[in-house]
Amino acid sequence: MPMLELNPNFTDPDAFYAALTALHRDRSDAESERINARLILLLANHVGDQAVLKEAMAHAACDVDQ
């Protein structure tokens, strides 16, 4: 069963961060929230594995719940 990759796995993390921040530049909060929701759904669809997605959600919520 595939597991969530928690080790750095970006080919170019700085380029990704720059593209992500540029995507949100000059957007309203509502527009940014819609973009984030779409991006999450697109990436979740790409991952596809429900167990991996549940593990990712648990990790994402971990710091929020404390």
CNS distance restraints for C-alpha pairs under 8 A (distance, minus, plus):
assign (resid   2 and name CA) (resid  49 and name CA) 7.64 0.50 0.50
assign (resid   2 and name CA) (resid  52 and name CA) 6.75 0.50 0.50
assign (resid   3 and name CA) (resid  51 and name CA) 7.76 0.50 0.50
assign (resid   3 and name CA) (resid  52 and name CA) 5.63 0.50 0.50
assign (resid   4 and name CA) (resid  52 and name CA) 5.31 0.50 0.50
assign (resid   4 and name CA) (resid  53 and name CA) 7.84 0.50 0.50
assign (resid   4 and name CA) (resid  55 and name CA) 6.66 0.50 0.50
assign (resid   4 and name CA) (resid  56 and name CA) 6.60 0.50 0.50
assign (resid   5 and name CA) (resid   9 and name CA) 7.59 0.50 0.50
assign (resid  12 and name CA) (resid  16 and name CA) 6.42 0.50 0.50
assign (resid  13 and name CA) (resid  17 and name CA) 6.14 0.50 0.50
assign (resid  14 and name CA) (resid  18 and name CA) 6.10 0.50 0.50
assign (resid  15 and name CA) (resid  19 and name CA) 6.12 0.50 0.50
assign (resid  16 and name CA) (resid  20 and name CA) 6.05 0.50 0.50
assign (resid  17 and name CA) (resid  21 and name CA) 6.10 0.50 0.50
assign (resid  18 and name CA) (resid  22 and name CA) 6.04 0.50 0.50
assign (resid  19 and name CA) (resid  23 and name CA) 6.07 0.50 0.50
assign (resid  20 and name CA) (resid  24 and name CA) 6.67 0.50 0.50
assign (resid  21 and name CA) (resid  25 and name CA) 6.17 0.50 0.50
assign (resid  24 and name CA) (resid  32 and name CA) 5.81 0.50 0.50
assign (resid  27 and name CA) (resid  31 and name CA) 5.76 0.50 0.50
assign (resid  27 and name CA) (resid  32 and name CA) 6.07 0.50 0.50
assign (resid  28 and name CA) (resid  32 and name CA) 6.21 0.50 0.50
assign (resid  29 and name CA) (resid  33 and name CA) 6.14 0.50 0.50
assign (resid  30 and name CA) (resid  34 and name CA) 6.30 0.50 0.50
assign (resid  31 and name CA) (resid  35 and name CA) 6.17 0.50 0.50
assign (resid  32 and name CA) (resid  36 and name CA) 6.07 0.50 0.50
assign (resid  33 and name CA) (resid  37 and name CA) 6.12 0.50 0.50
assign (resid  34 and name CA) (resid  38 and name CA) 6.17 0.50 0.50
assign (resid  35 and name CA) (resid  39 and name CA) 6.05 0.50 0.50
assign (resid  36 and name CA) (resid  40 and name CA) 6.04 0.50 0.50
assign (resid  37 and name CA) (resid  41 and name CA) 6.28 0.50 0.50
assign (resid  38 and name CA) (resid  42 and name CA) 6.09 0.50 0.50
assign (resid  39 and name CA) (resid  43 and name CA) 6.10 0.50 0.50
assign (resid  40 and name CA) (resid  44 and name CA) 5.93 0.50 0.50
assign (resid  41 and name CA) (resid  45 and name CA) 6.00 0.50 0.50
assign (resid  42 and name CA) (resid  46 and name CA) 6.28 0.50 0.50
assign (resid  43 and name CA) (resid  47 and name CA) 6.22 0.50 0.50
assign (resid  44 and name CA) (resid  48 and name CA) 5.92 0.50 0.50
assign (resid  44 and name CA) (resid  53 and name CA) 6.80 0.50 0.50
assign (resid  47 and name CA) (resid  52 and name CA) 7.64 0.50 0.50
assign (resid  47 and name CA) (resid  53 and name CA) 7.43 0.50 0.50
assign (resid  48 and name CA) (resid  53 and name CA) 7.59 0.50 0.50
assign (resid  49 and name CA) (resid  53 and name CA) 6.27 0.50 0.50
assign (resid  50 and name CA) (resid  54 and name CA) 6.08 0.50 0.50
assign (resid  51 and name CA) (resid  55 and name CA) 6.18 0.50 0.50
assign (resid  52 and name CA) (resid  56 and name CA) 6.15 0.50 0.50
assign (resid  53 and name CA) (resid  57 and name CA) 6.18 0.50 0.50
assign (resid  54 and name CA) (resid  58 and name CA) 6.20 0.50 0.50
assign (resid  55 and name CA) (resid  59 and name CA) 6.28 0.50 0.50
assign (resid  56 and name CA) (resid  60 and name CA) 6.07 0.50 0.50
assign (resid  57 and name CA) (resid  61 and name CA) 6.12 0.50 0.50
assign (resid  58 and name CA) (resid  62 and name CA) 6.07 0.50 0.50
assign (resid  59 and name CA) (resid  63 and name CA) 7.80 0.50 0.50
assign (resid  60 and name CA) (resid  64 and name CA) 7.55 0.50 0.50
assign (resid  61 and name CA) (resid  65 and name CA) 6.09 0.50 0.50
assign (resid  62 and name CA) (resid  66 and name CA) 6.94 0.50 0.50
